[in-house]
Structures are given as C-alpha cells and as structure tokens.
C-alpha cells in the first residue's frame, strides 16, 4: 500500500511540474519519461521522471526526484542520489549536462536556499519553481498549496505551537523535554514530537542522551519566519467589533485592564497598542485589540464598557482565544496584561496597513531575532 501511495504521489508531482513548465512562455515540452532505471550504476539508480524541454531553441534535460516533503537533512542525501543519477544518465545516454530537480509537495525555506546554493532545481506543489543552468534561469515564489499548509498546521497550531513559543522565549538556552513540557503546559510526548520536526529542519541541536538529553534552538529567526509565514496565509481569526463612546483608545485599554484585573480573569492586549508599549512606533492608535477570556460573557463585558457592537468604525476588537495557550508568557506593563511579544508579532503579521511595519519594528527592537 505504501509503495502504491508513493507511486501515485510521484505521478501527481511530475504531472504538476510538467503543467507548470507548460505555463511558461519560453519553454516547450519535448518528452516525458517516468520511472527510468539505469543499471550501469552500482547500485542501480532510478529517475522518477526525465523531462526534456526546449528553451529558446536550446535543449535542456531535467532529472526529477519526487518526494512528499523535504527538509535540509533529507536534501543532502537526495542531492547525493541525484549526482549519481546524473553520472548514470550521462554514461547511458551520452548527454553531458542534465539538471537535477527535486519535486515536492512541501519544501522548507531552508531547503530551498540550500538547493539553490547546490545548483539543484526544485518544484513545490503550490507553484514555486527554481531552475538554473547556462541556458535558463527561472525563480518563481508562490504560496504553498493547501496540502502543504495542512502539513505545517500540525506544527504551528494547537499545543505544538505552545512548545515553539516556549523555545522562542530562551532560544540560546539548553532545555530538557521535561523543562519544556512544564513551561509550555503540554505533555512530554507533544514536546518530543515538536523537537523531531525541528531537528528535521536543523533548527535545534542536541547534547546528552536519555531523560537528561537537552536541546537548544539554534535558528530562532528561521522558526519565527516560518511561523509568521504560516499565520499570514491563514484566514483572519473571528473577532467581535465594538464602539465605546467618549473614550480614547488608551483610556479604553486602561479600563479593560481595570475590569480584567478586578475580576482576576484572563485577558491580554495585543495588536498595535501592545506593540506600542513594547516598542513605541506610531504617534496615534485608534483601536484596541484584546484577546479575552474573562469569567463572564462578551456581552456582559461589552455592557460594562458601554460598548455597542458595530460592523465598521470600531475602536475595540475582542478576539476569542482557541485555548489558554494563547495567553502563555503574557507580560504585565503599566498595570495591564499584554500578550507576549511573539503573539503580538504574529497577530500583527495578519494585519493590514501599517500593522506589518509595526510587526517588523517590534521584532527588531524587542524580539531581536
């Protein structure tokens, strides 16, 4: 069954790759062969596909290796296989130059960068494409496919995201699974699953063994980039919008803090105002965004603020969290609870207008990686 699934995946990826090539005006498809095996090599090697194209009347041969997903660690082994395939292809068919290409449903950003540095082409199911040799240069960057997003969602959502959040709090420190489990409020098995995924991407290093084995996040910048990219591709979270009369935004934020602190509830200011407190940037902010989980209904809370729900012209936006994990590592500033800088940054990454500018300022001045 696994072999049949793998063969179907290879055919799908090869077909999608060929269709992507057909859409390019300077390329003509001359021939496509699938599952070509060469026994002249020891051990024998096989190309998932060999695609012959013509670029500006010059022939180019592409040797395709298809994989479900590829991380830097996998890419090194695949490149070694493709180099062997290049030699076998040249010896068998008398073609001196053939461009190796990895086709995949999902390629990490680190993998793409590594493949470019090794002069290996790539194709991602969503449409991203890189091919380079003396006769052509193509670089297309497109959003990941829905299937690729579903794959990344398992890492960047739910309880697994809490482990990422915990790692980003102290990226240079060595931590055990147990320590991360306690900080992230998740099970040790969840921590272990996340660390396996991060090791595939070569974002963490390890030392020791057994229960005392420790990990260190070495690539916090790459992790946050990937998380932000994932969040930006998601639909905006559901929110309720209100207008509170006769109250400026900063006064409204203080009032929310008073109500939340008096009731001992869980809340966190996020968005522009939280970023402004962490790292001042704008001279005027007209709206307060708050992640809210007080021990009362939103309607009761709105009533206490004398707020009316509106479709536009709001100065208060209430976000209902999916879990209490969204309140992890919140910080108290000026007597008000703010979402952690990481959460604020990710929230702003989904924003419009100057929100993205503010996100980058916050990252540069407060997060610093």
VOMAR-456620 format. One record per residue (C-alpha): x negated, y negated, z negated; residue in one letter. Coordinates in steps of 0.2 Angstrom, whole numbers, plus 5000, padded with zeros to 4 digits. Each point is the difference from the previous one (the first is absolute). Layout:
N
XYZA/...
***
This chain:
369
500050005000X/498649884996X/499150045016X/501749965010X/500249844990X/498249955004X/500250035019X/501649905001X/499249864991X/498550005012X/501250005015X/501049864993X/498549894996X/499250045017X/501749955009X/500149844990X/498249965004X/500350035018X/501549895000X/499149864992X/498650015013X/501449995014X/500649844992X/498449915004X/499949925016X/498150035004X/500150194997X/500650145011X/500250184994X/499150135012X/500250164990X/500550074983X/499450174994X/500450074983X/499250134989X/498450015010X/498750124993X/498250015003X/499050164996X/498449945006X/499849924982X/499650104984X/501250014992X/501249975014X/500949835000X/501749945006X/500749835005X/501849974995X/500149915017X/498949935013X/500749855009X/499349935016X/500449825003X/499549865013X/499549834994X/499849875014X/499650145012X/498750084988X/500350174993X/500050034981X/500250164991X/500850014982X/499750154988X/501550004988X/500050074983X/501749994992X/500350004981X/501549964988X/499049874990X/498149954999X/499049934986X/498249955000X/499450164993X/501050105013X/499349895014X/498250054997X/500450185003X/501149965015X/498749895008X/498750154998X/501350115009X/500349885014X/498149985003X/499950185002X/501550005012X/499249865010X/498450115003X/501150155005X/501049905011X/498549925009X/499250175002X/501550085007X/500749875011X/498549905005X/500749834994X/498749914990X/501149884990X/501650034992X/500849904986X/500550094984X/501749944993X/500950054984X/501949995001X/501050004984X/501649954992X/499149914987X/498349924999X/499449904985X/499249835003X/498350074994X/500150145013X/500449885014X/498549904995X/498950154999X/500550075017X/499749835008X/498250004993X/499750185007X/500749955017X/501450134998X/501749955007X/501650024990X/501950005003X/501349984986X/501850055002X/500649834997X/499149935016X/498349954993X/498750045012X/498149985002X/499050065015X/498349935005X/498650055012X/499149915014X/501550005011X/501449954988X/500449924984X/501750014992X/500549954982X/501850004995X/500649984982X/501850044997X/501150044984X/499950184995X/501450115005X/501450054988X/499350174997X/498349924995X/500949884988X/500950144992X/498350084997X/499349854992X/501649974990X/499550154990X/498549914994X/500649824998X/501650034992X/500850074984X/498950064986X/498550025012X/500049825002X/499849984981X/498450095001X/499349895014X/500549854989X/499150074985X/498450035011X/500149825007X/500049934982X/498250064997X/499350055017X/498250014994X/500350114985X/499850194999X/501750084994X/500650184996X/501650065006X/500750004982X/499549814999X/500949965016X/501550104995X/500249904984X/499749835008X/501250045015X/501350094989X/500150155012X/499550184999X/498350065002X/500550105015X/500649845009X/498349924996X/499150155007X/501149995016X/499649825003X/498150024997X/500050145013X/500749885013X/498849864995X/498550125002X/500650055017X/499949815004X/498349994991X/500749864989X/499550084984X/498450094994X/499950134986X/498750074987X/500150144988X/501150155000X/501550084991X/501149894989X/498649874997X/499849975019X/500149825003X/500549895016X/499549835005X/501049895013X/498649955012X/501149925013X/501349894991X/500049885015X/500550145012X/501350074988X/500849834998X/500049975019X/500850165003X/501349984987X/500449835006X/500150065018X/501250134994X/501149884990X/500149875014X/500750135012X/501450054988X/501749915000X/500249874987X/500650064984X/501849964995X/500249844991X/501449894992X/499949825004X/500749864988X/500149824998X/499749924983X/500649825000X/499149854991X/498450104997X/498349995009X/499250165004X/498749994986X/501349964987X/501050155007X/498550114998X/499749944982X/501950044996X/499850175007X/498650034989X/500949944985X/501550115003X/498950155004X/498949984985X/501549974988X/500850165006X/498450105000X/500450065018X/498950055014X/499749865014X/498649935010X/499949845010X/499250045017X/499849925017X/499449825002X/500349944982X/499050144993X/498649985013X/500049814996X/499750044982X/498650125003X/499249905014X/500749825003X/500349975019X/501649915004X/500549834994X/501950045000X/501050174998X/501850005001X/500550184996X/499750124986X/499950185004X/500250124985X/499950194999X/501450034987X/500450154988X/500849924985X/501250094989X/501549925008X/500849995017X/499449885013X/501749915000X/499849974981X/498349935002X/500549895015X/501549944989X/498849954986X/499049905012X/501649925008X/499450075016X/501250045015X/499650135013X/499749925017X/499550065018X/498849855003X/499349854991X/499550114985X/498749954987X/500050174990X/499750175008X/500350154989X/499150165005X/500650174993X/498550114997X/500150185005X/499150064985X/499149934984X/498450035009X/500249835009X/499749924983X/498350084997X/498649894995X/501149845000X/499249854991X/500649874988X/499649825006X/500849844992X/501150114990X/500750085016X/499850185006X/499350005018X/499850165011X/498250065001X/499049915014X/500050155010X/501950015000X/500149825004X/498850015014X/501050155008X/501749904997X/499349855009X/499350115015X/501950045004X/500449814999X/500249875014X/499249835003X/498649954988X/500350164989X/498650095010X/498849854998X/500450004982X/499750194999X/498249985007X/499649864989X/500650104985X/498950155006X/498549895002X/500149904984X/500850124988X/499950185006X/498349985008X/499950155011X/
***
